[in-house]
């Protein structure tokens, strides 16, 4: 990664680059221009489902923050994961937190971001303290049930009969800003309601207001919408094997000429393009697509705008776009998969954090021995026949006695 930027205006531009929204940008400017110190910022992630390719978007912004001289903290929010409608027990969440740390570090290293400048914090390392607990009580005393529920609506899993844990979740995320000692919190735009909750209530319990930076959400690859860790069809796992990547991309919705509802184009815009810039320089872009000769042969694009235009004008067909995206994703995932294969701790964290359930054994129905006398005997009086072709002896004797009685009469 290139040299750290020190000019406050350039720092601000880089910090806010490619974001969908920034709340309280004046706080950031004050820190950079007046206090003249590094901006302290944190990004939190709750270790629930397995991280997917959408995480590359956040990683590229962490790279921007570091280049702008920010002090960056990555919060592995294990207790948040536990509170999210019990998606996993605490002992499993502990391994998931380790798995997330391995993944985050592997992604950052793969896109040339120096991880030694990052600070990793486990949620329970401070969220179980007496001060933090007291702050939850203080915040719970001023935030209504409806406000807490609304704040977590886009983040906490919604169920018909919500648990109290879902109401505590957004309160904790707001308090993390104070207890991590930061100036700003970074997250996806789906976090906006929690950010607003923090802005509206932290000052009421004596803490300062923070700035909030929001990334756009990367659409799912299958049917659009948010790429979700809990929906295996909408996302590509960071350890997805090449064949599986190809299968999922080939199934993805990609209507000819449609550039508004196209998860593949969004992935190239929000994931591939920023990473290419990180590796090759600001403003640079290049994508080579190996197209069959009968369809025009290999084609190359030097800007995302040209690629998008070509697809809109139907000069680039969906199968060819898919082929290019498959190559891009497999290229991004290769170093992460390689690190996973060479790191026993990484493997253990996945195995214990995401244990594979053993398939249920089918119950074998036992054949009951009903004896020789039971309802349902054949009307012709013949004895039931065994597998060896011989009649059941007691029934055969009864039938013979009945016939002799008929002859005597």
Secondary structure in CASP SS format (residue, H / E / C, confidence):
PFRMAT SS
TARGET T0000
AUTHOR 0000-0000-0000
METHOD secondary structure of the structure
MODEL  1
X C 1.00
X C 1.00
X C 1.00
X C 1.00
X C 1.00
X C 1.00
X C 1.00
X H 1.00
X H 1.00
X H 1.00
X H 1.00
X H 1.00
X H 1.00
X H 1.00
X H 1.00
X C 1.00
X C 1.00
X C 1.00
X C 1.00
X C 1.00
X E 1.00
X E 1.00
X E 1.00
X C 1.00
X H 1.00
X H 1.00
X H 1.00
X H 1.00
X H 1.00
X H 1.00
X H 1.00
X H 1.00
X H 1.00
X H 1.00
X C 1.00
X C 1.00
X C 1.00
X C 1.00
X C 1.00
X E 1.00
X E 1.00
X E 1.00
X E 1.00
X E 1.00
X E 1.00
X C 1.00
X C 1.00
X C 1.00
X C 1.00
X C 1.00
X C 1.00
X E 1.00
X C 1.00
X C 1.00
X H 1.00
X H 1.00
X H 1.00
X H 1.00
X H 1.00
X H 1.00
X H 1.00
X H 1.00
X H 1.00
X H 1.00
X H 1.00
X H 1.00
X H 1.00
X C 1.00
X C 1.00
X C 1.00
X E 1.00
X E 1.00
X E 1.00
X E 1.00
X E 1.00
X E 1.00
X C 1.00
X H 1.00
X H 1.00
X H 1.00
X H 1.00
X H 1.00
X H 1.00
X C 1.00
X C 1.00
X C 1.00
X C 1.00
X C 1.00
X C 1.00
X H 1.00
X H 1.00
X H 1.00
X H 1.00
X H 1.00
X H 1.00
X H 1.00
X H 1.00
X H 1.00
X H 1.00
X H 1.00
X H 1.00
X H 1.00
X H 1.00
X H 1.00
X H 1.00
X H 1.00
X H 1.00
X H 1.00
X H 1.00
X H 1.00
X C 1.00
X C 1.00
X C 1.00
X C 1.00
X H 1.00
X H 1.00
X H 1.00
X E 1.00
X E 1.00
X E 1.00
X E 1.00
X E 1.00
X C 1.00
X H 1.00
X H 1.00
X H 1.00
X H 1.00
X C 1.00
X C 1.00
X H 1.00
X H 1.00
X H 1.00
X H 1.00
X H 1.00
X H 1.00
X H 1.00
X H 1.00
X H 1.00
X H 1.00
X H 1.00
X C 1.00
X C 1.00
X C 1.00
X C 1.00
X H 1.00
X H 1.00
X H 1.00
X H 1.00
X H 1.00
X H 1.00
X H 1.00
X C 1.00
X C 1.00
X C 1.00
X C 1.00
X C 1.00
X C 1.00
X C 1.00
X C 1.00
X C 1.00
X C 1.00
X C 1.00
X C 1.00
X C 1.00
X H 1.00
X H 1.00
X H 1.00
X H 1.00
X H 1.00
X H 1.00
X H 1.00
X H 1.00
X H 1.00
X H 1.00
X H 1.00
X H 1.00
X H 1.00
X H 1.00
X H 1.00
X C 1.00
X C 1.00
X C 1.00
X C 1.00
X E 1.00
X E 1.00
X E 1.00
X E 1.00
X E 1.00
X H 1.00
X H 1.00
X H 1.00
X H 1.00
X H 1.00
X H 1.00
X H 1.00
X H 1.00
X H 1.00
X H 1.00
X H 1.00
X H 1.00
X H 1.00
X H 1.00
X H 1.00
X H 1.00
X H 1.00
X C 1.00
X C 1.00
X C 1.00
X C 1.00
X C 1.00
X E 1.00
X E 1.00
X E 1.00
X E 1.00
X E 1.00
X C 1.00
X C 1.00
X C 1.00
X E 1.00
X C 1.00
X C 1.00
X C 1.00
X C 1.00
X C 1.00
X C 1.00
X E 1.00
X C 1.00
X C 1.00
X C 1.00
X C 1.00
X C 1.00
X C 1.00
X C 1.00
X C 1.00
X C 1.00
X C 1.00
X E 1.00
X C 1.00
X C 1.00
X C 1.00
X C 1.00
X H 1.00
X H 1.00
X H 1.00
X H 1.00
X H 1.00
X H 1.00
X H 1.00
X H 1.00
X H 1.00
X H 1.00
X C 1.00
X C 1.00
X C 1.00
X C 1.00
X C 1.00
X C 1.00
X C 1.00
X C 1.00
X C 1.00
X C 1.00
X C 1.00
X H 1.00
X H 1.00
X H 1.00
X H 1.00
X H 1.00
X H 1.00
X H 1.00
X H 1.00
X H 1.00
X H 1.00
X H 1.00
X H 1.00
X H 1.00
X H 1.00
X H 1.00
X H 1.00
X H 1.00
X H 1.00
X C 1.00
X C 1.00
X C 1.00
X C 1.00
X C 1.00
X C 1.00
X E 1.00
X E 1.00
X E 1.00
X C 1.00
X C 1.00
X C 1.00
X H 1.00
X H 1.00
X H 1.00
X C 1.00
X C 1.00
X C 1.00
X E 1.00
X E 1.00
X E 1.00
X C 1.00
X C 1.00
X H 1.00
X H 1.00
X H 1.00
X H 1.00
X H 1.00
X H 1.00
X H 1.00
X H 1.00
X H 1.00
X C 1.00
X C 1.00
X C 1.00
X C 1.00
X C 1.00
X H 1.00
X H 1.00
X H 1.00
X H 1.00
X H 1.00
X H 1.00
X H 1.00
X H 1.00
X H 1.00
X H 1.00
X H 1.00
X H 1.00
X H 1.00
X H 1.00
X H 1.00
X H 1.00
X H 1.00
X H 1.00
X H 1.00
X H 1.00
X H 1.00
X H 1.00
X H 1.00
X H 1.00
X C 1.00
X C 1.00
X H 1.00
X H 1.00
X H 1.00
X H 1.00
X H 1.00
X H 1.00
X H 1.00
X H 1.00
X H 1.00
X H 1.00
X C 1.00
X C 1.00
X C 1.00
X C 1.00
X C 1.00
X C 1.00
X C 1.00
X C 1.00
X C 1.00
X C 1.00
X C 1.00
X C 1.00
X C 1.00
X C 1.00
X C 1.00
X C 1.00
X C 1.00
X C 1.00
X C 1.00
X C 1.00
X C 1.00
X C 1.00
X C 1.00
X C 1.00
X C 1.00
X C 1.00
X C 1.00
X C 1.00
X C 1.00
X C 1.00
X C 1.00
X E 1.00
X C 1.00
X C 1.00
X C 1.00
X C 1.00
X C 1.00
X E 1.00
X C 1.00
X H 1.00
X H 1.00
X H 1.00
X H 1.00
X H 1.00
X H 1.00
X H 1.00
X H 1.00
X H 1.00
X H 1.00
X H 1.00
X H 1.00
X H 1.00
X H 1.00
X H 1.00
X H 1.00
X C 1.00
END
